[in-house]
Amino acid sequence: MGNQVKYALLGVATTVVAAIVLLAVTTTAGQTPATQTPLGPNQPQTQLRRLPNGKPDLSGIWQAVNTANWDLEGQGGGPSPILALGAIGATPPGLGVVEGGKIPYQSWALAKKQENYKNRV
């Protein structure tokens, strides 16, 4: 009786491990293979998908899932521009995604960025 239970549990464990490995390796039908992602990090231009007119194919969902959603440069965070939102609308602190830390803005572009930030509501 003890051996039967042992073998049954071993069979179930083997099946679960095999299912996990197969699911981890399989690409979902809606996903683009990694070699075809447009403008991926550290990708040479030759690997970009291109439209028939030669321009890069930028279709798809583009989403910032880090603090670059608020600012590409590092920021210390700040309060919400709408007080009723409280912490939900606050700007979180972040390290930024720009190599070197600062974007070398021209003076008019920096003024426009600051104006846009002030009027962000």
N, C-alpha and C positions, 0 to 999 in steps of 0.2 A: 504494500500500500504506500509506503514512504517513497519508493522509487518512482511510482506512477505520478505522484504529486510533483516530485522533483523534475521529471521529464516534461510534464505539462507546463510547469512554470518556466522551464528553460525554453520550450517552444514558443510560449507567449512572449518572453523577453526577446528572443531572436526575431520574431515577427515585428515587434515594436521598433527595434533598432533598425531593421531593414526598411520599414516604412519611413522612419525619420530620415534616413540617408537618402532614399529615393525622393522624398519631398524637398529636401534641401538642395538637391542637384537639379531638379526639374525647373525649367524656366516657365513662368506663367505665360499664357497666350498673349496677354496684353503688354508684357514687358519687352523692351527693346534690348537686344544683346549688348553687352558692355562695349563691344568694338564699334557700335553704330551710334553711340550717344553723341549728339552735337555739342561741341565746345566743352567736352569733358576735361577734368583737370589733367594737366601734363600730356595732353594728346597732340600729336603733330597734326597740322592742317590736312594732311593727306587722308586721315581717317574720318574726317567730317562727312556726314551725309550731305549731299548737295542736291539742289533742285535742278530741273532740266536747264535753267538759265545760268547755272554755275554758282548761284548764291547758296550760303549755308542754309540747311533746313532747320529752322528754329521752332518748328511746330511741337506741340506737346505741352505738358504742365511744367511751369517754371515756378519754383517756390523756394524762398529763403527760409530755412529751418534753423537759423541761428540769429545772432543779433545784427547781421547784415540787413535784416528787414527794416531796422531803424536807422542804421548808419554804417557805411562801409569802414569808416575809421573807428578806432577804439573810443568808447564813450563811458562816462561814469554813471550813466543812468539819470533819471529825472522824474519829476512828478507827472501825473496825467494832465493834459491840457484841459480836460473836462473834469472838474472836481467831483461831480456825481459818480464818475466811474471809479474813483479811488485807485487802488493798487492795480486793478485790472487794466486800466489805460496807461499805466506808468511805462516809461522807457527803461528796459532793463540794462544794467551795465554789461559791457562786452569788450573783448580784446580787439575786435576788428578783424578784417580779412585782407587788408592792404599790406603788401610786403613793404617793410620800412616804416609802417605806421601812419604816414601822412600822404595825402594826395596833393601834388603840387598844383593847387588851383591858381588860376589867374585871378587878379583882384576882383574883377567884375563877377566871376563865377563864384568866388567865395561869398561875396555880398548877396548873390542870388540864393545860394544855399542857406545862408543865415536867414534871409527873408522868408524862404519857403518853410524853414523850421519854425519860425515865429508864427506863421499863418497856417500851420499844419492841420488845424481843426477843419 
